[in-house]
Amino acid sequence: MAGWRKHALRRMDQPLRAMRWWPVTLAAVALVLGGGIAAMWLLGVWSRTPTSVADPERLRLDRIKVALTVAAGMAAGVTLLMTLRRQAWSEHAQQFTQADAVEQRITSLYVAAAEQLGSDKAAVRLAGLYALERLGQDNSKLRQTVVEVLCAYLRMPYRLPTEVLRSNTSVLSQIFAPDEQTPKVEEQQSRREELQVRLTAQRLIANHLCRHAGPDSSEPAAYWRGAAGEKMSLDLIGAALLDINFSDLKVDRLDLSGAHFYGNANLAGMQVQGDANFAGAHFFGKLRMIGAEFRDDAHLKGVQFYEDANLSATLFHGAADFSGAHFHGAAELAMAQFLGTAVFSSTHFHGHVDLKAAKFCRYAILLATQFDGPAELDAAHFYMHVDLGEAKLCNAFNLTGTQFEYFPNMLDARATPSAQLPLGWALDTHIGAASDLRPVVPDPSVAALNDGQGWSARDSGEAGSETG
């Protein structure tokens, strides 16, 4: 049914071609003459009248009348056809006129709403946001444009009210010094009003791009798709966002690189079809990204997580790049699945790390990764090569319950005595300080490359006895 409707709309958009006069005239004359001659022949106008007929002349006259009536009827049909053609032409022209009027009206409403966003009064800006939302709700072709305008508004430079900056987290109190000059009362009030406008813009995006399914898992009517059924894309590069709630966000592409998330950020259940870019983002509050799904590459290079970050059960179909990221609080990655390459090079985990039951299906690169707090990797499974070279394993780092299909590379890594290493590796120096690691399996360079048969720490009995 939907396909038939799209086909009908495409046909309506095509221009109606005018018919040339001489083919129509010839066709009409041929139709009338041919129809009349055929009618007269069928009625036997030229056939010999039987002698048994009482009044043969009258019969012939009746035949001629019937034939002429048939010809006249056919001529009337041609005339009706031409009339219908003219009517169709008129209706089609009327449709184009009405569509043009609607487009002009939509354009004028869009321009008016955009001008309202530039007002110096917060109430007028709010009215502009709701006007844009109504345009997007009523016109699927404009939805991506409306989303881009809302994102562009949030990307505009903005300074949060001082009390919000100082009350969110202890980290912010370090970034913004307590003795920072307090703005004037008028400026503070302007910041508070602008904050309400921005919170409204965030809420409008969430209302139409977060697909909270109903009891029957159907797509809500408020969820926005384009005219061709495509999902929207979000571009919030460098935006300042407060207490963002994008749970169950379903978009095509997502760019949050360099964005600043003040307060708590709820991204649980989000689903990104294309690339997802968080590079250089700052999460000043807690992050909740449980059950998110990234169907393409996820870029989290250099992200700063100042408080707890919960990415449990997150599914990465493509490459996941956390290189250079800092987890200042707890990092929850339990049951996360990395179907593509997982890159944690130079990543710094300052607090507790939970990787229980995580699955790394391709290469796991943890080169020069630093673990300052306890790390739990029970039932974590590395299906391909693991590179922990130059990593720093401090405190209660436990790798004994981790399954490695290939011998892990830990050359030049350093660990404290409290770290529980996988079978095949041991501390190289005396107990009491951070020490280099040394392999205790024969020919580790060959084992690290693996001969294709697979290697699991649980299968290395000799290494385990030597480690003990």
C-alpha positions as CSV (number, residue, x, y, z in Angstrom):
1,M,0.0,0.0,0.0
2,A,2.8,2.4,0.9
3,G,4.6,1.6,-2.4
4,W,1.4,2.3,-4.4
5,R,1.1,5.6,-2.6
6,K,4.7,6.7,-3.4
7,H,4.1,5.7,-7.1
8,A,1.0,7.8,-7.2
9,L,2.8,10.8,-5.7
10,R,5.6,10.4,-8.3
11,R,3.0,10.4,-11.1
12,M,1.3,13.5,-9.7
13,D,4.6,15.3,-9.7
14,Q,5.2,14.6,-13.4
15,P,4.1,17.3,-15.8
16,L,1.0,16.7,-18.0
17,R,2.0,16.9,-21.6
18,A,-0.3,18.8,-24.0
19,M,-1.7,16.9,-26.9
20,R,-1.2,18.2,-30.5
21,W,-4.3,19.3,-32.3
22,W,-3.8,17.6,-35.7
23,P,-3.4,14.0,-34.4
24,V,-6.5,14.5,-32.1
25,T,-8.5,15.9,-35.0
26,L,-7.6,13.1,-37.4
27,A,-8.3,10.5,-34.7
28,A,-11.7,12.0,-34.0
29,V,-12.8,12.2,-37.6
30,A,-11.6,8.7,-38.3
31,L,-13.4,7.4,-35.3
32,V,-16.7,9.0,-36.2
33,L,-16.6,8.1,-39.9
34,G,-15.4,4.6,-39.2
35,G,-17.9,4.1,-36.4
36,G,-20.7,5.4,-38.6
37,I,-19.7,3.2,-41.6
38,A,-19.4,0.2,-39.4
39,A,-22.8,0.8,-37.8
40,M,-24.4,1.2,-41.2
41,W,-22.8,-2.0,-42.5
42,L,-23.8,-4.0,-39.4
43,L,-27.4,-2.7,-39.7
44,G,-27.5,-3.7,-43.4
45,V,-28.0,-0.2,-44.8
46,W,-26.5,-1.3,-48.1
47,S,-27.8,-4.8,-48.1
48,R,-30.8,-5.9,-50.3
49,T,-34.1,-5.6,-48.4
50,P,-36.1,-8.8,-48.3
51,T,-39.3,-8.8,-50.4
52,S,-41.3,-10.1,-47.5
53,V,-41.0,-6.8,-45.7
54,A,-44.2,-4.8,-45.8
55,D,-42.5,-1.4,-46.1
56,P,-38.9,-1.8,-47.2
57,E,-38.2,1.9,-47.6
58,R,-39.2,2.7,-44.1
59,L,-37.0,-0.1,-42.8
60,R,-34.1,1.3,-44.8
61,L,-34.8,4.8,-43.3
62,D,-34.8,3.3,-39.8
63,R,-31.5,1.7,-40.4
64,I,-30.0,5.0,-41.5
65,K,-31.4,6.7,-38.5
66,V,-29.9,4.1,-36.1
67,A,-26.5,4.3,-37.9
68,L,-26.5,8.1,-37.7
69,T,-27.5,7.9,-34.0
70,V,-24.6,5.5,-33.3
71,A,-22.2,7.9,-35.1
72,A,-23.5,10.8,-33.2
73,G,-23.0,8.9,-29.9
74,M,-19.5,8.1,-30.9
75,A,-18.9,11.8,-31.7
76,A,-20.3,12.7,-28.3
77,G,-18.0,10.2,-26.7
78,V,-15.0,11.8,-28.4
79,T,-16.2,15.2,-27.3
80,L,-16.6,13.9,-23.7
81,L,-13.1,12.5,-23.9
82,M,-11.6,15.8,-24.9
83,T,-13.6,17.5,-22.2
84,L,-12.2,15.1,-19.6
85,R,-8.7,15.7,-21.0
86,R,-9.2,19.5,-20.5
87,Q,-10.6,18.9,-17.0
88,A,-7.6,16.7,-16.1
89,W,-5.3,19.4,-17.4
90,S,-7.1,22.0,-15.4
91,E,-7.0,19.9,-12.2
92,H,-3.3,19.1,-12.7
93,A,-2.5,22.8,-13.1
94,Q,-4.6,23.5,-10.0
95,Q,-2.6,20.9,-8.1
96,F,0.7,22.5,-9.1
97,T,-0.7,25.9,-8.1
98,Q,-1.8,24.6,-4.7
99,A,1.5,22.8,-4.2
100,D,3.4,25.9,-5.1
101,A,1.3,27.9,-2.7
102,V,1.9,25.3,0.1
103,E,5.7,25.4,-0.6
104,Q,5.7,29.2,-0.5
105,R,3.8,29.1,2.8
106,I,6.1,26.5,4.3
107,T,9.1,28.6,3.2
108,S,7.7,31.7,4.7
109,L,6.9,29.9,8.0
110,Y,10.4,28.4,8.0
111,V,12.0,31.8,7.5
112,A,9.9,33.3,10.2
113,A,10.8,30.6,12.7
114,A,14.5,30.9,11.9
115,E,14.2,34.7,12.4
116,Q,12.6,34.0,15.8
117,L,15.6,32.0,16.8
118,G,17.8,35.1,16.3
119,S,15.7,37.2,18.7
120,D,17.2,38.6,21.9
121,K,14.1,37.4,23.9
122,A,14.0,33.9,25.2
123,A,10.2,33.6,24.8
124,V,10.5,34.4,21.1
125,R,13.2,31.9,20.6
126,L,11.1,29.2,22.3
127,A,8.3,30.0,19.9
128,G,10.6,29.6,17.0
129,L,11.7,26.2,18.2
130,Y,8.1,25.0,18.5
131,A,7.2,26.5,15.1
132,L,10.1,24.5,13.5
133,E,8.9,21.3,15.3
134,R,5.4,21.7,13.8
135,L,6.9,22.2,10.3
136,G,8.9,19.1,10.7
137,Q,6.0,17.1,12.0
138,D,3.7,18.1,9.1
139,N,6.4,17.8,6.4
140,S,8.6,14.8,6.2
141,K,10.8,16.5,3.5
142,L,11.7,19.2,6.0
143,R,12.5,17.0,9.0
144,Q,16.3,16.6,8.4
145,T,16.5,20.4,7.8
146,V,14.6,21.1,11.0
147,V,17.0,18.7,12.9
148,E,20.0,20.4,11.4
149,V,18.7,23.8,12.5
150,L,18.1,22.6,16.1
151,C,21.6,21.1,16.1
152,A,23.1,24.3,14.7
153,Y,21.4,26.3,17.5
154,L,22.9,23.9,20.1
155,R,26.4,24.3,18.5
156,M,26.3,28.0,19.0
157,P,28.8,29.2,21.6
158,Y,27.3,29.3,25.1
159,R,28.4,29.7,28.6
160,L,26.3,27.9,31.3
161,P,25.2,29.8,34.4
162,T,27.9,30.0,37.0
163,E,25.9,28.0,39.6
164,V,25.4,25.2,37.1
165,L,29.1,25.0,36.3
166,R,30.1,24.9,40.0
167,S,27.4,22.5,41.2
168,N,27.6,19.7,38.6
169,T,30.8,17.9,39.6
170,S,34.0,18.4,41.6
171,V,35.9,18.3,38.3
172,L,34.2,21.4,37.0
173,S,35.2,23.2,40.2
174,Q,38.8,22.5,39.3
175,I,38.3,23.6,35.7
176,F,36.4,26.8,36.6
177,A,38.1,28.3,39.6
178,P,36.0,29.3,42.6
179,D,37.3,32.9,42.4
180,E,36.2,33.3,38.8
181,Q,34.6,36.7,38.3
182,T,30.9,36.4,38.7
183,P,29.0,37.9,35.7
184,K,26.6,40.7,36.1
185,V,23.1,40.0,37.2
186,E,21.7,40.7,33.8
187,E,24.1,38.4,32.1
188,Q,23.4,35.6,34.6
189,Q,19.7,36.0,34.0
190,S,20.3,35.9,30.2
191,R,22.3,32.7,30.6
192,R,19.5,31.1,32.7
193,E,16.9,32.0,30.1
194,E,19.1,30.7,27.2
195,L,19.6,27.5,29.2
196,Q,15.8,26.9,29.1
197,V,15.8,27.4,25.4
198,R,18.6,24.9,24.9
199,L,17.0,22.4,27.1
200,T,13.8,22.7,25.0
201,A,15.8,22.1,21.8
202,Q,17.4,19.0,23.4
203,R,14.0,17.7,24.4
204,L,12.5,18.3,20.9
205,I,15.3,16.3,19.4
206,A,14.8,13.5,21.9
207,N,11.0,13.5,21.3
208,H,11.3,12.8,17.6
209,L,14.6,10.8,17.3
210,C,14.3,8.5,20.3
211,R,12.2,5.5,19.2
212,H,10.6,4.4,22.5
213,A,8.7,1.3,21.2
214,G,5.2,0.6,22.6
215,P,3.9,-2.6,24.0
216,D,3.7,-4.2,20.5
217,S,7.2,-2.9,19.6
218,S,5.7,-0.6,17.0
219,E,7.3,2.6,15.9
220,P,5.7,5.6,17.7
221,A,4.0,8.2,15.5
222,A,6.2,11.0,16.9
223,Y,9.4,9.3,15.6
224,W,10.7,11.2,12.6
225,R,11.8,9.6,9.3
226,G,12.5,11.3,6.0
227,A,10.3,11.4,3.0
228,A,11.9,8.1,1.7
229,G,11.8,6.5,5.2
230,E,15.4,7.2,6.0
231,K,16.6,7.9,9.6
232,M,17.8,11.4,10.6
233,S,21.4,12.3,11.3
234,L,22.7,14.4,14.2
235,D,25.6,16.9,14.0
236,L,26.4,18.3,17.5
237,I,30.1,19.0,17.1
238,G,31.3,21.0,20.1
239,A,27.8,21.5,21.5
240,A,27.3,22.3,25.2
241,L,24.6,19.8,26.5
242,L,23.2,19.6,30.0
243,D,21.5,16.5,31.5
244,I,21.1,15.1,28.0
245,N,18.6,12.2,27.7
246,F,19.0,10.4,24.3
247,S,17.9,7.0,25.5
248,D,16.8,4.7,22.6
249,L,18.1,7.3,20.1
250,K,17.9,5.8,16.6
251,V,19.8,7.8,14.0
252,D,21.7,7.2,10.8
253,R,24.9,9.1,11.7
254,L,26.0,10.7,14.9
255,D,28.7,13.3,15.4
256,L,29.3,14.4,19.0
257,S,33.0,15.1,18.6
258,G,34.2,17.8,21.0
259,A,30.9,18.1,22.7
260,H,30.7,18.9,26.4
261,F,28.2,16.9,28.5
262,Y,27.4,18.7,31.7
263,G,25.4,16.7,34.3
264,N,24.5,13.1,33.7
265,A,24.2,11.8,30.1
266,N,21.7,9.0,29.3
267,L,22.5,7.3,26.0
268,A,21.2,3.9,27.0
269,G,19.9,1.8,24.1
270,M,21.0,4.2,21.4
271,Q,21.5,2.8,17.9
272,V,23.6,4.4,15.3
273,Q,23.5,3.0,11.7
274,G,26.5,4.8,10.3
275,D,29.6,6.3,11.9
276,A,29.4,7.5,15.5
277,N,32.0,10.1,16.5
278,F,32.6,11.0,20.1
279,A,36.3,12.0,19.6
280,G,37.5,14.6,22.1
281,A,34.1,14.8,23.9
282,H,34.0,15.6,27.7
283,F,31.6,13.9,30.0
284,F,31.6,15.9,33.2
285,G,28.9,13.8,34.8
286,K,28.0,10.1,34.8
287,L,27.5,8.4,31.4
288,R,24.9,5.7,31.0
289,M,25.3,3.9,27.6
290,I,23.9,0.4,28.6
291,G,22.9,-1.7,25.6
292,A,23.9,0.8,22.9
293,E,24.6,-0.6,19.4
294,F,27.0,0.9,16.9
295,R,26.6,-0.8,13.5
296,D,29.6,1.0,12.0
297,D,32.8,2.4,13.4
298,A,32.7,4.1,16.8
299,H,35.3,6.9,17.4
300,L,36.0,7.6,21.0
301,K,39.5,8.8,20.7
302,G,40.6,11.1,23.5
303,V,37.3,11.1,25.3
304,Q,37.4,12.3,28.9
305,F,35.1,10.5,31.3
306,Y,35.3,12.4,34.5
307,E,32.9,10.3,36.4
308,D,31.6,6.7,36.1
309,A,31.0,5.5,32.6
310,N,28.6,2.6,32.1
311,L,28.9,0.9,28.7
312,S,27.8,-2.5,29.8
313,A,26.4,-4.8,27.0
314,T,27.3,-2.3,24.3
315,L,27.6,-3.8,20.9
316,F,30.3,-2.5,18.5
317,H,29.9,-4.0,15.0
318,G,32.8,-2.0,13.5
319,A,36.0,-0.8,14.9
320,A,35.9,0.8,18.4
321,D,38.7,3.4,19.0
322,F,39.2,4.4,22.6
323,S,42.9,5.4,22.1
324,G,44.0,8.2,24.4
325,A,40.7,8.2,26.4
326,H,40.7,8.8,30.1
327,F,38.3,7.0,32.5
328,H,38.6,9.1,35.7
329,G,35.8,7.1,37.4
330,A,34.7,3.6,37.1
331,A,34.6,2.0,33.6
332,E,31.8,-0.5,33.3
333,L,32.3,-2.6,30.1
334,A,30.8,-5.9,31.3
335,M,29.3,-8.1,28.6
336,A,30.4,-5.6,25.9
337,Q,31.0,-7.1,22.5
338,F,33.6,-5.9,20.1
339,L,33.0,-7.5,16.7
340,G,35.5,-5.3,15.1
341,T,39.0,-4.2,16.2
342,A,39.1,-2.8,19.7
343,V,41.8,-0.1,20.2
344,F,42.6,1.0,23.7
345,S,46.2,2.3,23.0
346,S,47.4,4.8,25.6
347,T,44.0,4.6,27.3
348,H,44.2,5.5,31.0
349,F,41.8,3.8,33.4
350,H,42.1,5.8,36.7
351,G,39.5,3.8,38.6
352,H,37.8,0.4,38.7
353,V,37.5,-1.4,35.4
354,D,34.8,-4.1,34.8
355,L,35.3,-6.2,31.7
356,K,33.6,-9.4,33.0
357,A,32.2,-11.5,30.1
358,A,33.3,-9.0,27.5
359,K,34.0,-10.5,24.1
360,F,36.8,-9.3,21.8
361,C,36.1,-11.0,18.5
362,R,39.0,-9.4,16.5
363,Y,42.3,-7.7,17.4
364,A,42.5,-6.1,20.8
365,I,45.1,-3.4,21.0
366,L,45.9,-2.2,24.5
367,L,49.4,-0.9,23.7
368,A,50.7,1.4,26.5
369,T,47.3,1.2,28.3
370,Q,47.5,2.1,32.0
371,F,45.3,0.6,34.7
372,D,45.6,2.4,38.0
373,G,42.7,0.7,39.7
374,P,41.5,-2.9,40.0
375,A,40.5,-4.5,36.8
376,E,38.1,-7.5,36.5
377,L,38.2,-9.6,33.4
378,D,36.5,-12.8,34.6
379,A,35.1,-14.7,31.7
380,A,36.3,-12.1,29.3
381,H,37.2,-13.8,26.0
382,F,39.8,-12.7,23.5
383,Y,39.3,-14.6,20.2
384,M,42.2,-13.0,18.3
385,H,45.6,-11.5,19.2
386,V,45.9,-9.3,22.2
387,D,48.6,-6.6,22.5
388,L,49.3,-5.4,26.0
389,G,52.8,-4.3,25.2
390,E,54.1,-1.4,27.4
391,A,50.9,-1.6,29.5
392,K,50.9,-0.6,33.1
393,L,49.0,-3.0,35.4
394,C,48.6,-1.6,38.9
395,N,46.9,-2.8,42.0
396,A,44.4,-5.7,41.8
397,F,44.6,-6.4,38.1
398,N,43.3,-9.9,37.5
399,L,43.8,-11.8,34.3
400,T,43.6,-15.3,35.7
401,G,40.0,-15.8,34.6
402,T,40.4,-14.4,31.2
403,Q,40.4,-16.7,28.1
404,F,43.0,-16.0,25.4
405,E,42.7,-18.0,22.2
406,Y,46.2,-16.6,21.2
407,F,49.2,-16.1,23.4
408,P,48.9,-12.5,24.7
409,N,51.8,-10.0,24.0
410,M,52.8,-8.3,27.2
411,L,56.4,-7.5,26.3
412,D,57.7,-4.3,28.1
413,A,54.5,-4.2,30.2
414,R,54.9,-3.4,33.9
415,A,52.9,-4.7,36.8
416,T,52.8,-4.4,40.6
417,P,53.0,-7.6,42.7
418,S,49.3,-7.5,43.5
419,A,48.5,-7.9,39.8
420,Q,47.3,-11.4,38.9
421,L,48.9,-12.2,35.5
422,P,47.8,-14.8,32.9
423,L,49.5,-18.1,32.7
424,G,52.8,-17.7,30.8
425,W,53.9,-14.4,32.3
426,A,55.6,-13.5,35.5
427,L,57.3,-10.5,37.2
428,D,60.9,-10.1,36.3
429,T,62.3,-8.5,39.5
430,H,61.8,-8.5,43.2
431,I,58.5,-8.0,45.0
432,G,57.7,-4.6,46.2
433,A,57.8,-2.3,43.2
434,A,56.4,-2.1,39.8
435,S,58.3,-4.5,37.7
436,D,58.8,-5.6,34.1
437,L,57.2,-8.8,32.9
438,R,58.9,-11.7,31.4
439,P,57.4,-14.6,29.5
440,V,57.8,-18.1,31.0
441,V,56.7,-20.1,27.9
442,P,59.2,-21.4,25.4
443,D,60.0,-19.1,22.5
444,P,57.3,-16.4,23.2
445,S,57.9,-14.7,19.9
446,V,56.6,-17.7,18.0
447,A,53.8,-18.3,20.5
448,A,52.7,-14.7,20.2
449,L,52.3,-15.1,16.4
450,N,50.6,-18.4,17.0
451,D,50.7,-21.3,14.6
452,G,47.0,-21.2,13.8
453,Q,46.0,-23.9,16.3
454,G,45.0,-21.3,19.0
455,W,46.5,-20.8,22.5
456,S,44.6,-20.6,25.7
457,A,46.1,-19.7,29.1
458,R,44.2,-22.6,30.6
459,D,46.0,-25.1,28.3
460,S,49.5,-24.0,29.4
461,G,50.1,-26.3,32.3
462,E,53.9,-26.0,32.2
463,A,53.7,-22.2,32.2
464,G,51.4,-22.2,35.1
465,S,53.7,-24.4,37.2
466,E,56.7,-22.1,36.5
467,T,54.6,-19.0,37.2
468,G,53.7,-20.5,40.5
